[in-house]
Structures are given as C-alpha cells and as structure tokens.
Amino acid sequence: MARSLKKGPYIDPNILKKIQNLKPGSKNIIKTWSRRCTISPAMIGFTFGVHNGREFIPVYIAEEMVGHKLGEFSPTTKFVRHGGRMQREIEQKGAQKEEDKLKSDK
C-alpha cells in the first residue's frame, strides 16, 4: 500500500542532515541503512551506499530516480542462472561462437 499523499514522501532526516554537509558530485559515499527513504530532488548528484543486508551498494542519484526508493537500486538477492542441461548447451554454443570469432580474426 502506498503512503498517503497528505503525509508526503518519507525522507529520512539523518540523510538530509548528511546531505547538507556535502556538495553534490563529491566523491564521498553516504552510507545508509534506510532503504525505505524516497529520493528527493535535493539528493541528485550524491552517491549513497545503500545496505542490502550484507554490504553497501554504491548508488549514484540521477534525475530519473526522483520519487523512487533507495532500496530499489540495491538488490538484496543475487540472481543465479537457472541450471540444467539447456543452460549448459546455451553456454557451450556461446563459447563455440567466441572461439570461431577469434579464429576468423587471426
């Protein structure tokens, strides 16, 4: 369920405090555990280290991200390919194409 329009977007006050001390485009990474924080226009140009449960994923904030949540850009699970015979055959065909390409370039 979405947050009420009457309340407005949730922006963590600690993040706003950290932003005020820095200039946009600085090399500093602002570490945060607040994945639920909505990205505001004041955050554009900063790099946030968003915690995914194990490590901090660096996320550079661009204009297109305004209105989204920080957690959307820091996946918590790692996708591992579906295994099986079909996947092995696809990988072998890809490797064969690369070998053929290298031979034809020589």
N, C-alpha and C positions, 0 to 999 in steps of 0.2 A: 504494500500500500504506500502511496506517495505521501510526502509531507504536505501539510496544509499550506495553501497559498497565503493565508492570513499570517502564519508564522514566518514565512520566508525560508530561504535555504539555510541549512545548518553549516556554519563555518566555525571551525574550532578556534576559540580565542587565543590559544597558545600559538597556533600557526600564524595568526595575524600579528602577534607580538614579535615573532621571529622575523617576519617579512619586513616590518618597519625598520629593523636594524640593518637591513641589507639593501643593496641596489640591484635592480633587475639585470640579468646577464652575468652576475658574479659567478665565480667558479665554485662557491660554497654549496654544499648539498645540505638541505634542511631535512633532518631525519624526523619522521613522524610515524606513529602507530595508528593515527586517525584515518582509517580508510573510508569512513563514512562522511568525511568532510567534502562539501561541494566546492568545486573550483570556481573562484570568482575572478573578475577581470583584474583585480589587484595582484593576482598570483602569476600573471603572464610574464614570462621571461625568467622565472626561477626554476631551479632543479630541486625536486623533492625526492628524498629517499623513502619510499613507501614500503613499510614492512609487510611481508607476505606470510609471516609465520615462522620463517627460518632466516631470511636475510632481507636487506634493504635493497629494493629495486629502484635505480635512478629513473625518474620520470621528469622530462623537460616539459614545462607547461607552455602550450601554444594557444593561439586564439580559438581554434576549433574545439578545444577541450572545455571551454567555459560552460558551466551548467551540469557537467558530468561529475562523478565522484572520483576521488583519488584511487580508490580500490579497484576501479575498472581497468586501470592501466598497470596493475601489478598482480598478475595471475598467481593464485595460491597453489594450483596443481600443475604438474608438468605432464604434457601430453606425450605418451609413449605410443609409437605406432602400433597399429593392430598387427599382430603376428600372424603366423600361419604360412601355408605353402604359397598362396597367391602373393603375399608380400615379398617373400624370398625371390619368386620369379620376376617380379617387377624390379627389384633391386639388381638382380643379375642382368636383366636386359639393359638397365641404365648403365651399369658398369661396362657392359659389352659395347654400348654406343660410344662411351668415352674412350675406350681403347681403340676403336675403329677411327674415331676422330683424330686421336693422337698419331696413329699410323699414317693417316692420309695427309697430315700436316707436315710430316717429315719429308 
